[in-house]
Structure formats: structure tokens, C-alpha cells
């Protein structure tokens, strides 16, 4: 970075760094839907010519992760007293929880007045985010709890219909119902586990373990496809983000076997899904990143769930340390590689983060380049994950 650090910041003040990312993303990408009051939605790129958010391609699951990030910021506001002074964007702005609630409204309107779509993994991400938002609303005594509960009821019916005995178990990826994969099965399992449906969650985890776990690499492969002729083919690609919600489900369910598998997956991530930084004098491993588009979210999702493992006392210390080091090193690399969001806005605290943690944003997003929302949410998630680890460590 060429811009100097503010002198009143500590080098590892992760909550404040996460606030910087929150302010940057909401300022650069966030706006009302069709200028309607009480709504919020993120443009898929910045700068954006489509202020009404209707002419852009619709990325439902990107918005779901935006909700999750706002809930992260809202939990930090809650920890700081939930007062106007604690708000990530200043006392005269809406709280993160209020903004997340407006975003959920925007998602419904933009998605043709429904939360149902053709992809079960998309809906699972929103179900997880709104479940966390409901918990935040309950703890802050805010409105929206009934609406969030209604979303979960609607989406649970979708997951129940998609989690069948075809292919021996698992959850279908889409309404085509010809492919069961980790991207759908894992977040649905985590959602079931968090909503008191442990038996359903464990059955899905057992299917993942039996069908899609690569014992040699200790990682979960992509999925299993059923051909019109009834033949089953396995997709062996391994994606970073698929490991995240499996980790979350394993931790939520607990038990010796699930916790042992958690440690194995953390080791697999460290061995196979990392790269070394190229920063002078640094040999830290950081998580691999997967480019733009949907891939721009992948590493952030993995960071979110590695952070849960990093502070879970049921895991061996070695596994916790590995998870913490991966999250912190990746977040540090994103932070170090940030750049001001254009010459016109330099100095106002808004930043653009890189597509890849190991490369600076000046390389991957030089001034004038279109910046994708997914990649900025990814960096925000990484910073939130590091902040969550730091805050949990301080309270223990």
C-alpha cells in the first residue's frame, strides 16, 4: 500500500478493518431498489450505470451473502452496546441489522416477490443468513422477526422437497433434480442443524462423507450427477467454498466423529487449498482464491467457517491454530493489498479489495476497472472472520 495507515489504528485491529470493508461495500454498491424507501440492494459491479438494480444480471446468492456480512457487522454493533455511536457507518446511518432487513425486502421484490428460486444452494445461503438475522433481531428487540421466521418456513419446505433418497441421499442442486452436490447439501445440512433438525442434518452429512469425501485429500468433491439413463457420474472438482459449510455443519452437530472429520478437513484445506504470499519477507500461507464472478465469493465463505473452527475448544489445538492462521493470513493479505476507491474518493475511507489475496488491488482492479460485488464481499468476509476470532479470543 502507498497510503499511510491512520496513526490511531493498531496493526491488528480486525473489528475496525471489518468496519472499513462494511463501509466501502455499502457505499460503493448499496442503493435502494427502484428508489423505493425501505429497500436496499447491491449493484453487481462498481461503478454502475444501472442505478435501479433491474438491468443487471440477478445474482440471488451474492445478495444472500451480503445479508450475512451485514449481520456480522450488526453483531459487532450489538457487542459495542447497540447504540447509534456503535454503528459501523456512523450514528446518523441505519444500523447494520436495519440495513440487512431492508436488503431482505429488496431481495424479495427483485426476485419477483418471492424468496423461492430454481437453485437450492442459493436458497440455503439466504436461509442461513436470515436465521442469523432473526437471532440478531431477537437480541436487539427489533422488528422483522416474524418475517424472518416466515422465510425460514417457506425455504425449509423447499429443502425438504430437495433432500430425497435419490442417489442414496443428499440435496439436489436445482429444480432440474439431476445433480446432488456439496454446494447445496452442505448449507442445507448446516441450516437443519441450526434449526433443531439434527437428524436430517446428520443424514446429509453422512451422505457427503460416504459419497463426496476424498479420503486422500481430506476434502469434499463437487457432486454426483444422474444421467437420463440412470447412470451416476461423480464430479471430482474440489472448490474452496464447499469445505466451509461442511465445517459449519460438522461443528454444529458435534460428536467425536464429526469433530475428527472437522480436523481432517482443516488439514486438507491447509495442504491443498493454499498458496504462499509473494510479499517481501513473508512466507505465510493464504487461502487460494478463485477469480471473479461466483468464484469471487468462494474464499470468503471458507474463511467464515474456518473462523468458527478456530475458536472451538472441542477441536485439538493444532487444528484451531491452523484455522486461525489461515484466516488471519488471508485477511491480512486482503487488507495489505487494498487501494483507495478511485482518485476522486481517496481519503474518504472507501477501499477496493483485490480479487486474489496474494496480489494487490492495483494489479487485479487498477483504477478505472469495473469491480465485482462478489470479490468485495469475499474480502469483507475474510476481515469479519479475522475480527470474530480476535473478539472471541479476547473474551476467553
N, C-alpha and C positions, 0 to 999 in steps of 0.2 A: 504494500500500500504506500502511496505517496502522501496521503493526507494524514496529518498527525492525530494521534489518539487524544481525546479530551483529557485534560490533566486530572480531572476528578474521578476518572474511572480506574478500577482495579483491572489488571490484565485478565483475570478470570471471573469477571462479574457477569456470569451467564444470564441471570434474570434480566439485567439491563440490555444485554446484547439481544436477547429474545424480544424484548420490547422494541428495539430498533427494527428488527425484522418485521414485527407486527405493524409498526407504524409505516414502514416502507411499503409493504404489500397492500395494506388497506388504502393508503394514499394514492398509490400508483394504479392499482387495479380496481378498487372498490367503487361502486356507484349505485344509485337507485336503478331499479328495473323500470323502464319506460317513465322515469321521473316520478314514479308513484311513491307517496310517503309511506313509511313503514316497511319499505323493502330495501334489500341490499343484494348485490350480486357482484361477482368479479368478472371483469373482462378477461379473455383468454390470452391477451397479449398487451404489452405496453411498448410504445404509445399505441392508442387505439383510436380508430376513426369511427367506430360504431358505438356511440355513447348509449344507445338504447339496449345494448346487450341482446338483440334479437337477430342481428345479421351474422354474428359469429357462429362457428360450429358450437354445438351444445355438448359440453363435457360435464355430465352429471357428477361423475365421481371426483373430478377435480374440486367441484364446489363442496362435496361432502367432506373432503379433507380440509378445505378452508374452514368449514364449521368446526372441525376437530381442533385446528390451530387456534381459532378464536376461543374455544373452551379452555385450551391451555393457558391463554392469556387471562381468561376470566378466573381461573383457579388461582393464578398468581395475584390477581386483584383481590380475591377473597382472602388469601393469606396475608395480605397487607391491610386488611380491615374493611375491604369492600366499600370504601368511601370514594367520593369524587376525586380526591387527591391521589388515590391509588390507581386510577385508570391509566391504561397503557398509553393512551393518546391525549392525556390532559383532562382536567376536571370539567371542561365545558363540552367534552365529546361524549357520545354514548359509551356505556361500559362495554366490555368485550362480550359479555353474555347477552346484552341487549342487541348488539350488532349481529351476533350469531343467530338470535331469534329472527331478526329481520332477514337474514340470509336464508334461513329455512323457509320463510314465506316466499322469498324470491325464487327459490328452487322450485317450489310447488307451482307458482304461476308460470315460470319459464318452461316447466315440464308438462304443460297442458293441463294444469290444475289437478295434478296427481303426483304422488311420490313413487308410483309404480312405473318401472320401465322394463326393457327387454333383457336386462343383464342382472343376474342375481348378485354378482360381486359388487356392482355399483350400489344396489340397494343395501347390501350388507354394510358397506362403509358408512352410508347415511344412517343406518340403524344404530351402529356403534357410536357415531358422533352425537346423534340426538339423545341416545341413552345417557351419555355423559353430560349433555346439555341439561337434561331433565334433573340429573343429580345436582348440578350447579344451581339450577333454579330453585330446587328444594332447599338447598343450604343457604341461599340468599333471599328466600321468601319472595321470589319474583314470579310474575305471571308466565304462562306458557307451558306449565306442567301438564295440563290436560291435553293440550295439542300434541306435545311430545309423546305422551302415552298413546294417543291415537295413532301416531305414525308407527310406533312400535307394534301395535296390534295389527295394523294393516300389513306391515312388512313381515311380521312373523308368519302370517298366513302364506305369504309368498315363499318363504324359506321352507316351511313345512311341505309345500307342494313340490319343491325342487329337490328335497332331500329324500330320495327314493332308494329302493333296493336294486335298481338297475345298476349294472356293473359292480354289484356287491355292496353298494353304499355310496356315500359321498353326496355332493350337491352339484346339480347341473350349473353350468356357467351362464347359459342363456335360455330363452324361451324355445330355441330350436331343439333343446333337450337331446343333443347328440355328443356332448362333451362334458365330462366332470373333471374339475381341476382344483388345484391348490388355491388359486386366486378367489374362487367362490367358497369352497369348502372350509378353508381356514377362518376367514372372518365370520362366516355363519356359525362355526363352532364356537368362536370366541363370544359372539353375541348370545348364543344359547347359554354358555357358561356364565356370562354376566347377568343373565336374566333368570337365573334359578332353574335352568333346564339342563342340569349336568348330565343326565343320562343321554340325551340327544347329542350333547356336545362331545361326550366321550366316544359315542359310536362314530361320529365323524372323524375324530382324531384317530381312532383305531383304524378306520379305513385309510386315512392318509398314511399311517405308519405301515400298513400292510401292502398298499398298492403304489404309493408315490414317494416312499422314502428310499433314498440312495444310500445304502449302508456304507459303501466305500468312501463317499464324500461327506456323509453325515448331513445331508441336505435334502430338501424336498424338491422333486422334479415337477414339471408343469401340470400334466394331466393325462387322462385316459379317454380316448375317443371311440365311439361306437359307430361302425360303418353301417350303411343300409343293409349290407349282407349279414350283419350281426357279428362281425369280427371286431376285436378290441385291439387298438394300437395305442402305444404309450408315447407321449411327447416327453422327451428326456431333457429338454432345456431347463436350466436352473436360473431362476431370477432372484435378485436380491430381496425384493419386497415380499415374495411368497414366504420367506422364512419368518418374517415379522409377526403376522397374525397367528402362525402356528405357535411361536414362542408365547404369545399372549394367551392362547387357549391352554397350552400346557401348564403355564403358571397359574392361571385362573382355576384349573381343575385340581392341580396339586397331586400329591401321592408320589411314592417313590419312583415308579416307572416313568411318570410324566416329567418329574424333575430331573431324572437321569437323562432322559431324552433332551430336555432343555440344555443341559450342559454339553451334550454331544453336538447339538446344532450350533451353539455358540462357538465351539471349537471348529466346526465345519465352516462357519462364516469366516472366522479368522484365517483359516488355511486357504480357502478357495475364493473368497469374495472381497479380497482386499488388494490394495496396491500401496506402494511406498510413495511418500511425498517426495517432490523434487525440490523442496525448499532448501536453500543452503544450510548446512549444519543440522538438518533434521533427517531422522531415519524412521519416523513414525509410520505405522500402517494406518491407512484410512480406508473406509469402505468404497468399493467400486461404485461408480455412477454410470447410468445407462442412457445418457443423452437427453434429447428434448422430447416433446410430445408426452405420451403417457409415461415413457421411461423417465421423464424428469421428476416424477414423484417417488420412484422406487426406493432410493436410498434413504429418503426422509422417513418413509414408512418403516423400514427396518430399524432406523435409529429410535423411533418411538417405542418399539417393543424391546429392543436391547436395553433401553433405559430402565424398563421395569425389571429386567433380569439383573441389572447392575446393582439394584438396591434390595433384592430379595434375599433375606437372611437364610432361607431354606437351601439355597444353592451353595456349592463349595466356593470358598474364597477365590480360587483361581478362575472359576467361571465368571464370578461377579467382576473381578478385576479386568478380565479380558473384555467383557461387555462395556465396562466403564471406559476403558482406554480407547476402544474403537469409536464409541460415541464422541468422546471428548476430542480425540484427534481429528475426527471428521468435521465436527463443528468448528474447531479451531482453524482448520484449513478453509472452510467456507468463509469464516469471519475474516481471516487474513487476506483472502482474495477478493473481497468486496470492492466496489468502486462507487463513488457518488453517482446518483441517478441523473447524469447529464450536467453540462456546464451551467445551464440556466438554474438548476436547483441545487448546485453544490453548496454545502454548508447548511442546508436545512434539515439534515439528519435522515434523508432518504437515500437508500442504497440499492444497488443491483448486485445480486449474488451470482456466482459462476454456475455454469451447467455442471462442471466437474470440480470436485473439491480440490483436486491436485493442480488445477490450472486457474489463474486469476481471471476475474470477470472482464478485465480489459482485453483478454485474449478471446474468451468464448462469447462475450457480449460487448464488443467495442462500442463506443459512443455512436449513436445513430442506428444500431441494430435493434430489431424487434425482439423484445424479451418475453418469453413464455411464462404464464402464470405457474405452470406445473413446477418449473425449476425453482421459482422463488418460494413456493410452498415447501419444496424439498429442503432448502436451506433453513427456512423458518422452523420446520420440524426438527432438524438437527440441532439447532440452537435451543429450542424448547426442551429437547431430550437432555442436553447438557445441563440446562437450568434445573430440570426436575431432579437429576442426580445430585447436583450441588445442594439444592434445598433440602432434599431428603437426608443427605449426609450431615448437613448442619444441625438437623433436628434430632439425630440419633446420638 
